[in-house]
Amino acid sequence: MQIFVGLGNPGGKYARNRHNIGFMALDRIAQDHGFGPWKSKFNGQIAEGRLGGDKVLLLKPETFMNLSGQSVGEAMRFYKLEPGDITVFHDELDLAPGKCRVKMGGGHAGHNGLRSIHGHIGEAYQRVRLGIGHPGRKELVAAYVLHDFHKADEEWLDDLLRGISDGAAALADGDAPRFQNAVALRMAPARSSKAAKPAAAEAAKPAPKPEPQTEPDDTRSALQKLADRFRQGS
């Protein structure tokens, strides 16, 4: 069994915040893969289901971001799991919007949700880092992450969440490269063969017929023509 944790803040006020992209990822997985209904447990919301052959618990802590580790630690201990059985989906300022990277272990880079999880279960868990970009200055970060995604972000955000759902079974199976490939295919789909059709059709057209050759205008005088005719007959 594994636990997929999505980080965010509870309540409608925060639902579309950049900081809540972890919640959004779990919601998409639950919806697309037929997970059971969300229930209150472990100071959070949980949904149970399967990804491929693996039983997975989805967990959205409701302790607010800074105390996320309480919920994660409680669930991990209840199921007698190890930190390596935990995968945390979270927003990442140091990645461009729409980028997705999988990382095992390491520091929390100042992310308060990860900092709290470190404090409760250590750092040896897997993270799915979901890029939201950086506002440019440190003092702008708090307002930036607690602000809703802009309308212009909706297209790439939807593609990213779909890609996460597409690759969720591979992630549960321990195949991070295949998971990231599924995301990449959504973010930059293979070019349609339709684009190549005009060129192929052009190549299939028969070559144009050559223009008929025309004789050059005869500029000889009548006397020259008569003289030439006698030469040809001799």
URLIN-V557168 format. One record per residue. N is the residue number from 1. OMEGA is omega in whole degrees, -180 to 180 (999 if undefined). NEAR is the number of other C-alpha atoms within 10 Angstrom. Layout:
n->[N N]
omega->[OMEGA OMEGA]
near->[NEAR NEAR]
This chain:
n->[1 2 3 4 5 6 7 8 9 10 11 12 13 14 15 16 17 18 19 20 21 22 23 24 25 26 27 28 29 30 31 32 33 34 35 36 37 38 39 40 41 42 43 44 45 46 47 48 49 50 51 52 53 54 55 56 57 58 59 60 61 62 63 64 65 66 67 68 69 70 71 72 73 74 75 76 77 78 79 80 81 82 83 84 85 86 87 88 89 90 91 92 93 94 95 96 97 98 99 100 101 102 103 104 105 106 107 108 109 110 111 112 113 114 115 116 117 118 119 120 121 122 123 124 125 126 127 128 129 130 131 132 133 134 135 136 137 138 139 140 141 142 143 144 145 146 147 148 149 150 151 152 153 154 155 156 157 158 159 160 161 162 163 164 165 166 167 168 169 170 171 172 173 174 175 176 177 178 179 180 181 182 183 184 185 186 187 188 189 190 191 192 193 194 195 196 197 198 199 200 201 202 203 204 205 206 207 208 209 210 211 212 213 214 215 216 217 218 219 220 221 222 223 224 225 226 227 228 229 230 231 232 233 234]
omega->[178 173 171 -179 172 -179 179 176 -177 175 -179 -179 -174 -167 -176 177 175 -179 -175 -178 176 175 -178 -180 180 177 -180 178 -179 -178 -174 -173 172 177 178 -179 177 179 178 177 179 -178 -180 175 -180 173 -177 179 -180 173 -172 179 -174 173 -176 173 174 -177 173 -180 178 -179 -167 -169 -171 -180 -176 -176 179 -179 -178 -180 -179 -179 -179 -180 -179 -178 179 180 176 177 179 178 -176 173 -176 176 -176 176 -178 -180 -174 174 178 179 178 178 -178 180 177 -177 176 178 179 -177 -179 176 177 179 -173 177 178 178 179 179 175 -177 -176 -177 -176 -173 -172 177 -178 177 169 -174 -175 -173 175 -178 -177 -179 176 180 -175 -176 180 -171 -175 180 -178 -176 180 177 179 170 177 178 -180 180 -170 -176 -179 180 179 178 180 -179 177 179 177 179 179 -175 -174 -180 178 179 178 -180 178 -178 -178 179 180 175 -178 177 178 177 -178 180 177 -176 180 -175 179 -178 -178 178 179 -177 -178 -174 -180 -179 -180 180 179 -179 -177 -179 177 180 -180 179 180 177 179 180 177 179 177 179 179 -176 -179 175 -180 -180 179 179 -179 -180 180 -179 179 -180 -179 -179 -178 999]
near->[13 20 24 26 26 26 27 30 25 18 9 8 11 15 18 17 19 25 27 25 27 24 24 24 26 25 19 17 23 22 12 12 16 13 19 15 12 16 12 13 16 20 18 20 17 23 21 17 17 18 21 14 9 13 13 21 21 24 28 31 28 21 17 17 21 17 19 29 24 20 23 26 20 16 20 18 12 9 11 9 15 13 20 15 16 21 22 23 25 27 26 24 22 14 16 13 18 20 19 22 16 17 13 12 14 13 12 14 11 8 15 15 23 25 20 21 23 21 14 17 20 17 19 16 19 19 22 24 20 27 22 25 18 17 14 10 7 8 9 11 14 11 10 19 21 18 17 17 18 10 8 8 13 11 11 16 21 17 19 25 23 20 24 27 25 22 23 26 21 20 22 23 15 11 13 18 14 16 24 22 16 21 26 20 14 18 20 10 11 9 8 8 7 9 9 10 11 10 10 11 9 9 10 9 8 7 7 6 6 6 6 6 6 6 6 6 6 7 8 10 9 9 9 10 13 11 11 12 11 9 9 7 6 5]
